[in-house]
């Protein structure tokens, strides 16, 4: 873990990382621009280390948690007759059928943070399924930089079909009651919005700082929505007022929250963008929402 104090880091550094993490800056440009903020005792390598995810020290629910049964499965996806690898997690002693939650990763594949989130959802009393959209390219490669590079090579439409197929798989799983919701983060937030547009039977959708759908598609949404945004995430949050206006105009059921003073990725507890208070509040709201909609 880095010894850098988060409060000593300028917002511009977090904005640079956001640009890098979303492929708006290549690594060379990112390092070059980051060097401007390497002053005093800070070095560029120290800043890089500080900004990158720490998957070893931040696991809330371990893979071998005694309250869970977690295993990798493969389900069929319609494009090219392929299968997609996914982490399936559920309480160890399922007496009655449970609501299902699809957990959608960021733009870098099924990394340890998203697997952890999927286990948290299961520990809260659901059957969760966390697909890896990188499966056709060999799966999450073990680090986020390579994961982003791989995901950029996949066709967006094919990935959408992979996640819709995940919904069908989980809906028909023997331990699922047929009510399935989705929660997604960053890229996954956009997928959660897409699934709300394209799946009439979706029971609930919770996008975390996800790209909004085309406003013309809002009338197609049936699922109740809970949307989480970060006030410092000007790129994504800027699209919320128009999206909210369209939801209102079309009589859709939704709750929207903007968390003040936090960055895009505030729920991800493996990076310094994490904000504990906002993340815990947003997750509690999410679980309470699913408990209501998936019962």
Protein Blocks (a to p, Z undefined) as FASTA:
>chain_A
ZZbdfklpcfklmmmmmmmmnopacfklmmmmmmmmmghjbcfklmmmmmpccfklmcfb
dfklckbccdddddddfehoiacdddddddfbdfbdcddddddddfebjafklmmmmmmm
mmnopacddddfklmnnpaehiaklmmmmmmmpcfklmmmmmmmmmmmmmmpmkbghiac
dddehjlmmmmmmmmmmmmklgbdcdehiacddfklmmmpmbdcdddddfklmmlmmmmm
mmmmmmmmnopacdddddehiaehklmmkbfkbcfklmmmmmmmmmmmmmmmmZZ
